[in-house]
Amino acid sequence: MSFFNIPFLLLFLPVVLVVYYLLDFFVRVILNLPEHRLAQNLFLLLASLVFLGWLSPPLLSVLILLVLLNYGLARKIKTVLWEGRSAKAYLLACYITNAGLFFLLQLLATAGSYNIPLLGLENTLFQSLVLPAGMAVFVLRAISYVSDVYTQKVPADKSLLNVCFYMCFFPQIIVGPLQAYKDFSPQMDRTFDAELFYSGACRFVVGLGKKILLAGN
């Protein structure tokens, strides 16, 4: 699924928008609870995982493991820095693990695409495994978050939900932008603004038109 096909435009996106705003009404008005943002964020995370699973089911489990790994590394770096010790080894582990896995998956996908025997495994297993753009954005967001924790630009978030939400957010996972965690996290506690919603919808429609009418041709 991409941003420019019928399932996304006529099924996935409308359903996500409707349920997202109904959750706000249900939790805040009917249940009279203040934690409607948490419910909305959880729903958007689930929608993002569905989107990623739709793109590549085998890749989804790899991305979830990377989320857990980077969340743990960030928390460990925070602890080590608080104790006054060097955390370079954990930062290096972040770089090696994320970049290494990315290049390994790219290699396997390339071997599958060109039917090149590799590691004695069936090449067809890897032909749809990797989505280069989405995987690259995901890995760079993960490295950015852990690096910012290391340089103490942001604290290591205690919430696994928030970190996973940042790394998997479906509107940015394919083409970016590579938004820093310190810029993304305040939006997790957002308020509805009709003017911004209208502006965003107009930008989406104009961009969709440019993609289909101009770039597509």
C-alpha positions in Angstrom: 0.0 0.0 0.0 1.2 3.5 -0.9 -0.2 7.0 -0.4 -1.4 7.0 -4.1 -3.4 3.9 -4.5 -7.1 3.2 -4.1 -7.0 1.1 -0.9 -5.1 3.9 1.0 -7.2 6.8 -0.4 -10.6 5.3 -0.2 -10.3 2.8 2.6 -7.4 3.1 5.0 -7.1 6.9 5.3 -10.9 7.6 5.7 -11.3 4.9 8.3 -8.3 6.1 10.3 -9.5 9.7 10.3 -13.1 8.8 11.2 -12.1 6.4 14.1 -9.4 8.9 15.3 -11.9 11.7 15.8 -14.7 9.4 17.1 -12.2 8.2 19.7 -11.8 11.8 20.9 -15.6 12.3 21.2 -16.1 8.9 22.8 -13.4 9.1 25.5 -13.7 12.8 26.3 -17.5 13.3 26.0 -19.1 10.0 26.6 -16.7 8.4 29.1 -15.7 11.9 30.5 -12.0 10.9 30.7 -9.1 13.2 30.2 -6.8 10.6 28.5 -8.3 10.9 25.0 -4.9 11.7 23.5 -3.5 8.5 24.8 -6.3 6.5 23.2 -5.8 8.4 19.9 -2.0 7.9 20.0 -2.5 4.2 20.6 -5.0 3.9 17.7 -2.6 5.8 15.4 0.2 3.4 16.4 -2.0 0.4 15.6 -2.9 2.0 12.3 0.8 2.5 11.6 1.6 -1.1 12.3 -1.3 -2.2 10.0 0.2 0.1 7.3 3.7 -1.4 7.8 2.3 -4.9 7.8 0.3 -4.2 4.6 3.5 -2.9 3.0 5.6 -6.0 4.0 4.4 -8.5 6.6 7.8 -10.1 7.0 9.4 -6.8 7.7 6.9 -5.8 10.4 8.4 -8.2 13.0 11.9 -6.9 12.2 10.8 -3.3 12.8 9.2 -4.1 16.1 12.4 -5.8 17.3 14.3 -2.7 16.3 11.9 -0.5 18.3 12.5 -2.6 21.4 16.2 -2.6 20.8 16.5 1.2 20.4 14.1 1.9 23.3 16.3 -0.3 25.5 19.6 1.3 24.3 18.2 4.8 24.9 17.2 3.9 28.4 20.5 2.3 29.1 22.4 5.3 27.7 20.4 7.6 30.0 21.3 5.4 33.0 25.0 5.2 32.2 25.3 8.9 31.6 23.5 9.6 34.9 26.1 7.4 36.6 28.9 9.5 35.0 30.2 6.8 32.8 30.8 6.7 29.1 28.0 5.5 26.9 29.8 5.4 23.6 29.7 1.6 23.4 25.9 1.7 23.5 25.7 4.4 20.9 28.1 2.4 18.7 25.9 -0.6 19.2 22.9 1.4 18.0 24.8 2.5 14.8 26.1 -1.0 14.0 22.8 -2.8 14.7 20.5 -0.5 12.8 22.8 0.2 9.9 24.1 -3.4 9.7 20.6 -4.9 9.7 19.5 -2.4 7.0 22.3 -3.3 4.7 21.8 -7.0 5.3 18.2 -6.8 4.4 19.1 -4.8 1.3 21.6 -7.4 0.3 19.0 -10.2 0.8 16.4 -8.3 -1.2 18.8 -7.6 -4.0 19.8 -11.3 -4.2 16.2 -12.2 -4.3 15.3 -9.7 -7.0 18.1 -10.9 -9.3 17.8 -14.6 -8.3 21.3 -14.7 -7.0 22.0 -17.7 -4.7 22.9 -16.4 -1.2 23.5 -18.2 2.1 21.9 -21.3 0.6 18.4 -19.9 1.2 15.4 -19.7 -1.2 15.7 -16.3 -2.9 11.9 -15.9 -3.3 11.7 -15.5 0.5 13.5 -12.1 0.2 11.9 -10.6 -3.0 9.3 -8.6 -1.1 11.1 -8.4 2.2 12.6 -4.9 2.1 11.1 -1.5 1.2 14.2 0.6 0.8 12.6 4.1 1.4 10.5 3.0 4.4 13.3 1.0 6.0 15.8 3.8 5.5 13.5 6.4 7.1 12.7 4.0 10.0 16.4 3.3 10.7 17.4 6.9 10.5 14.7 8.0 12.9 15.8 5.3 15.3 19.4 6.4 15.1 18.4 10.0 15.5 16.4 9.3 18.7 19.2 7.3 20.4 21.8 9.9 19.3 19.7 12.8 20.7 19.5 10.9 24.0 23.2 10.4 24.0 23.9 14.1 23.4 21.2 14.9 26.0 19.1 16.9 23.5 16.1 14.8 24.7 15.5 12.6 27.7 15.1 8.9 27.2 11.3 8.5 27.1 9.9 6.1 29.6 7.0 5.3 27.4 7.5 2.5 24.9 4.3 3.6 23.2 5.7 7.1 22.5 9.0 5.8 21.1 7.2 3.2 18.9 4.8 5.8 17.7 7.6 8.1 16.7 9.5 5.4 14.8 6.5 3.9 13.1 4.2 6.9 12.4 2.8 5.9 9.0 2.5 9.4 7.3 6.3 9.8 7.5 7.6 6.2 7.3 7.9 6.1 3.5 9.2 9.5 2.4 9.9 11.2 5.7 10.6 13.9 6.8 13.3 12.8 9.1 11.8 14.7 12.0 13.7 14.8 15.3 12.1 13.3 18.4 12.2 16.7 20.2 10.1 18.2 17.3 7.7 15.2 17.1 7.0 14.5 20.8 5.1 17.8 21.5 2.6 16.8 18.8 1.7 13.7 20.9 -0.3 16.1 23.2 -1.9 18.1 20.4 -5.3 19.8 20.3 -7.7 19.9 17.3 -7.5 23.0 15.1 -10.0 23.2 12.3 -7.9 25.7 10.4 -4.8 23.5 10.5 -6.9 20.4 9.5 -8.3 22.3 6.5 -4.8 23.5 5.5 -3.4 20.0 5.8 -6.2 18.5 3.7 -5.6 21.1 1.0 -1.9 20.4 1.0 -2.5 16.7 0.7 -4.9 17.1 -2.2 -2.6 19.5 -4.1 0.4 17.1 -3.5 -1.7 14.1 -4.6 -2.6 16.0 -7.8 1.0 16.9 -8.5 2.1 13.3 -8.0 -0.6 11.7 -10.2 -0.8 14.4 -12.9 2.8 15.6 -13.1 5.3 13.2 -11.5 3.4 10.1 -12.5 3.7 11.1 -16.2 
